[in-house]
Amino acid sequence: MATTAPRTAGTRTPSAPPPGIRPDRTRLPRAFYWMVLPAVVLFLVFHTIPVLQGVFFSFTDSPGYGEWSFVGVDNYVALFTDPRVIAAYGFTFRFAFLATILVNAFALAVAIGLNARIKFKNTLRGIYFIPNVLSVLVIGYVFQYLFSGAVPTIATALGIDRLSTSILADPQLAWVGILILAVWQATAFNIIIYLAGLQTVPVELYEASSLDGASSWRQFRSITFPMIAGFFTINMVLALKTFLQVFDHIIALTNGGPGTSTESVGVLIYRGGFQGGEYGYQLANAVVFMIVIIAFAAFQLRVLQRREVSA
Amino acid sequence: MAPPRTVARLLVAGLAASTLVACSGGDGRTTLTFFQFKPEAVEYFEQRAAQFEAENPDIDIVVDNVPDPETALRARLVKDDVPDVLTLNGNGTFGELASAGIFVDYAGDPVLEDLNEGYVKILQDLGASDEGAVNGIPFAANASGVLYNVELFEQHGVEIPQTWDELIGAAQTFQAADVTPFYAMLGDAWTAQAPLAPLTAQTAPDGFFEARFAGEATFAEGWREAAEKELELFEYTQPNPAGFGYQEGTVAFAAGESAMLLLGSYAVPQIRSFEPDFTVGSFALPATDDPADTRLVSGVDVLVTAGAGGAHPEESRRFIDFLLEPDAVQDYAEQQVAIPALAGATNPDPALAGIQPYIRQERLVGFDDHQFIPAIPLGPLLQRLLIDKDADAFLDGLDDSWDRVAQRRTWGLGAVSS
């Protein structure tokens, strides 16, 4: 990416201030502080303080109301031996990795197609963006109807036994349904980012390479992909982060079932914390999960950005 | 342009003023929040609230009907925002909240005098803020057993089963005649708990839960028979039991597709809304081979209570007294095919005729699944049992989650105190 772009435009060149304007110079930055202040206050009050409160209550056995007492790190110790929690982490990671890879593969392929000189380019771009505008919950119910009604009916008519019952009712297959919905819905947003990226690639590069006789695969590997590597990083990080927090998809399709086979960490926190009354315990889970997500994002950024620079 | 500091002050003043405006009602009327949990009874309670407002012009009732009420209520409690008046289901969550002292104590209150004592006792057993406290007023009760298609039973010459073997025999008769004996609705995990309650209540040893709370019994022993019998019942369902939910099941039953439904009286209004052309009947689920041992599982479906330390105790009380007028309680019961919680009252509905003798003879037990706090995933485990058919995994899973939950909280499991 443009990591080495010279920073000239917009930077103020230091020049000796004319006498008498000195007070203005000190007032100007102060005005900026005032402009930033509301955002900082809002962020502190509505984000940072609740987070700290949450961390505090993760050291208690509070059900969210009434009496509670400190239990130290007991919640954290219990977390690491709770099979339900471990299963939820396992499900979430498997789901998030698969979904991230699939979404980025599809999005990149579709974006390259939509970037080519094809007919109805703008209409198609619009159509491909529609899933992103729809609410996950709403299409979730549509997909649920498809999986438990339409698909089994079609499969029965075609004689495919494996799909003649709803995959959402099968503990071994329910996650596939969730994956399909998630990938279908999330690809749209990544397409947009890739499209933006593809437009930054200079046409001359392709001209030069085609003169040298490069195949289109070679062009993609040696020009397109390295040139949009920054966009790839952003998409990977954002997609993984979103899929680790998967929640609406599951609520709409399986509600964590059958049994607890599609319980993601987010769903478990909601179920255990709010429905189950284990506020403190699930807060500890949420704190651990927050650290995990931050760690993953940081790790991804480091690895992928290093690759960007060397490309 | 005003100096920044003045702007900030103005902003702060403006914000403060707007919150003040939001707090005051304006016209001097008291506003009561009425948290109403039962989706089937929204219309009834909204009408009652409107009648009350007409008689009491100084009070304004805001009826708050929410989906997933228990979660919504917990979220309100986290914000210290306890509704003034509530209707709730008498289950484990109520017991947990009552034990935490969220609700008013009605012990010794004249309001309890005209009520069926058995139901007051059931609520007390679920959980109480103090020894002997009564934190809810029973309003309507339900019963969980078996709903059946009276015409189909007559057509196939099947008698009302009095024992477990007769129940299985009836199921086999229907299966042989190509009628689905029980319509399974495993898509909604809770529906599997409906037959589990009578099975465990009749097959688990006496005092099982007291012993379990004390750590002297296990589900693996005490509930094994119930788990196996539940599995046996689900051998007589339509194919793909997990593919259908409560909605599909009640529709199918109303359409005459299955002979029986393993649900309680609460499902009757839903079934009737699809206008079945047969009579819905009910009987208590016999889990043993001695008809004298059969007990009807009954619990408080709707209770009325108020938040402790509410801002308007006098007004809340007036509203509660209004809700509990005996005629209104009876009306509700008849509309909703429920059992009125009034002493000596009955509901002449034909759908309840089969279980009426049990109520009269007080051959009742509470819902065992109400002893579970929701942190123990009974519903999902049970759903899994009926899909995978692995009784050991289910029972060990219950024991394991029970022990884990017990270990990580210091304030007890709720209902029966150890």
Chai-1 contact restraints between the chains, C-beta under 6 A:
chainA,res_idxA,chainB,res_idxB,connection_type,confidence,min_distance_angstrom,max_distance_angstrom,comment,restraint_id
A,W34,B,P4,contact,1.0,0.0,6.0,A-B,restraint_1
A,D61,B,R409,contact,1.0,0.0,6.0,A-B,restraint_2
A,D61,B,T410,contact,1.0,0.0,6.0,A-B,restraint_3
A,G64,B,R74,contact,1.0,0.0,6.0,A-B,restraint_4
A,G64,B,L77,contact,1.0,0.0,6.0,A-B,restraint_5
A,G64,B,V78,contact,1.0,0.0,6.0,A-B,restraint_6
A,Y65,B,L77,contact,1.0,0.0,6.0,A-B,restraint_7
A,G66,B,A100,contact,1.0,0.0,6.0,A-B,restraint_8
A,S69,B,T410,contact,1.0,0.0,6.0,A-B,restraint_9
A,A78,B,R408,contact,1.0,0.0,6.0,A-B,restraint_10
A,S148,B,G243,contact,1.0,0.0,6.0,A-B,restraint_11
A,T165,B,N240,contact,1.0,0.0,6.0,A-B,restraint_12
A,T165,B,G243,contact,1.0,0.0,6.0,A-B,restraint_13
A,S166,B,G243,contact,1.0,0.0,6.0,A-B,restraint_14
A,A169,B,A242,contact,1.0,0.0,6.0,A-B,restraint_15
A,A169,B,G243,contact,1.0,0.0,6.0,A-B,restraint_16
A,G257,B,Q383,contact,1.0,0.0,6.0,A-B,restraint_17
A,P258,B,A242,contact,1.0,0.0,6.0,A-B,restraint_18
A,P258,B,Q383,contact,1.0,0.0,6.0,A-B,restraint_19
A,P258,B,I387,contact,1.0,0.0,6.0,A-B,restraint_20
A,G259,B,P380,contact,1.0,0.0,6.0,A-B,restraint_21
A,G259,B,Q383,contact,1.0,0.0,6.0,A-B,restraint_22
A,G259,B,R384,contact,1.0,0.0,6.0,A-B,restraint_23
A,T260,B,P380,contact,1.0,0.0,6.0,A-B,restraint_24
A,F274,B,T71,contact,1.0,0.0,6.0,A-B,restraint_25
A,F274,B,R74,contact,1.0,0.0,6.0,A-B,restraint_26
A,Q275,B,T71,contact,1.0,0.0,6.0,A-B,restraint_27
A,Q275,B,P374,contact,1.0,0.0,6.0,A-B,restraint_28
A,G276,B,P374,contact,1.0,0.0,6.0,A-B,restraint_29
A,G276,B,A375,contact,1.0,0.0,6.0,A-B,restraint_30
A,G277,B,E96,contact,1.0,0.0,6.0,A-B,restraint_31
A,E278,B,A375,contact,1.0,0.0,6.0,A-B,restraint_32
A,Y281,B,R408,contact,1.0,0.0,6.0,A-B,restraint_33
